[in-house]
Amino acid sequence: MSDHSTPPIRFSLADATLDASPEVADSAHPSRESLHSARRQARVELIAGTAPRLTTQTERLLRTRLRMAVLVLFFGFVAFLVRNAFELDFSVTRQAVGFWLQLGVTVVLGLLSVLLCCGRALSLGWLRLSELLIFGLPAGLFLFAEYSIAMTSSERGYFDFPGGFWLVLIYTYALFIPNTPRRAAVVISLLTAAPLAHFLLMFWTIPQVRAVVETDHLTGIPLMFVLSALGSIYGAGAIGSLRREVYQARQLGQYQLKRQIGAGGMGEVYFAEHQLLKRPCVIKLIRPEQAGDERVLARFQREVRATSRLSHWNNIDVFDYGRACCGTFYYVMEYLPGMSLGELVRRYGPMPPARVIYLLRQVCDALSEAHSIGLIHRDIKPGNIFAAYRGGLYDVAKLLDFGLVKPLVEDDQPTQITLDGGITGTPLFMSPEQATGDTPPDARSDIYALGAVAYYLLTGRPPFEGDRPIKLMIAHAREDVVPPSQHGDDVPDDLEQVVLRCLAKSPDDRYSSSAALGEALSKCQAAAHWSREQAARWWQGDETARERVHAVPVS
């Protein structure tokens, strides 16, 4: 993945990676602000406290659905309230009382709308009380309206029954309020029994009503309500079943997938949460039908195992990996608040030399561990290095995405694992030996790529630019790089010499190890001009950056 327009080159085992664009690289470990927004908008949760099978859900979905229901009912009541204000005869006591009762219910629904739409946290008890008021108050008003309309129509010699009001209330509950089938059946049955019982009570106790009720009323009204209740209960159960299926489909063991944040040719990247620990994380999935080759999956699995051996502070932590019952292979990484170096440069322009040194020295430490156990990254680029907020510290460099990692030595393999001659890497930051494929890449290939990253951070552009990957690869292999100082006057000479040595065409002319590169960076004069305190002041001084880091990702 490049941080410009040129896509990465992926062949052979590289096809098992999930990266297809710089956006995917950055989104694999998104900022706290973006994840906070995503979690606010797209959490798929069940309702706690309704029944044992749904205790894994929280109140958030109930609040969302109650908000939708109360808004539908509120605007409906407002519309009928306006109409009744012009049509009702207020000299008739029943109609006047009904209007004021309707006004009172409308006001309460409006207040509940405000309560549910504001960002204030509400407990499950408050939500259940809101549910009772949202459907209980209209039901009480409809009972009075049923009596008033029955008396008014019977005085005129016929019988009228407001069945439509009740059906709207019943279907609104069934469609919007998530429940277990048993609880939905109980509530819908109550909403159905109330008007039927009231109708029968008026029929038996009020002779005036009994005189105008016809046989069709005695059979048609109960039949209409019973069929509506059965349909509503079935529909509520079907909706609940679909919701549970979606919930289970978004579950991998103890991990619940919250939102897709990236995708590539071989799989997807999700923001997720461990259900017991409530720990946010990032999960990469590889579908077996997308991989198409079990050998690719097996080799990728070995690479994940190798990556999980990394424990340095500046390397990405792999928490878990496995294969779901459906055959989906996944692995779980730590969630990082902050921004990638590519995003930082795109947002704020080239970095000060001191900050570049501060970040790259940490990357050198991360690479030292990887190289010491025989792992070559082979895809180092600005999008794969994160300036994270970790342990109360800012500008903690994290080296990400070992999807193209090459184990030089495997504990369970007597011979070196190769890529069958495949070319891997990102053209904008690819070493000459990766571009030509003449010699196998080693630790010095990563050093070249890190030099290219340093060039980009200092100047805002990669060492070579072009609209075709093959041109970029040829440039890395044959063309001399323009010194970074020609793109900016503030690049110190000693740092420039370090960067140019990293970008030497021959691996023998580069630093022999990442530790040696880190030592050279530490000797640059600007190395002492950036510290943890300065990093904290930078992040805290920029409102956008501060929000990106400090937005809380979990409720």
Secondary structure, DSSP 8 states (H G I E B T S, - for coil): --SSS---B--GGGGG----SHHHHHHTS--HHHHHHHHHHH-----TTS-GGGTTS-HHHHHHHHHHHHHHHHHHHHHHHHHHHHH--TTSHHHHHHHHHHHHHHHHHHHHHHHHHSS----HHHHHHHHHHHHHHHHHHHHHHHHHHHHHHHHTTS----HHHHHHHHHHHHHHS---HHHHHHHHHHHHHHHHHHHHHHHHH-HHHHTT--HHHHHHHHHHHHHHHHHHHHHHHHHHHHHHHHHHHTEETTEEEEEEEEE-SSEEEEEEEETTT--EEEEEEE-HHHH--HHHHHHHHHHHHHHHT---TTB--EEEEEE-TTS-EEEEEE---EEEHHHHHHHH-S--HHHHHHHHHHHHHHHHHHHHTTEE-----GGGEEEEEETTEEEEEEE---TT-EESSBTTBSS----TT---B-GGG--HHHHH-SS---HHHHHHHHHHHHHHHHHSS-SS--SSHHHHHHHHHHS----GGGT-TT--HHHHHHHHHHT-SSGGGS-SSHHHHHHHHHTSGGGGG--HHHHHHHHHH-HHHHHHHHS----
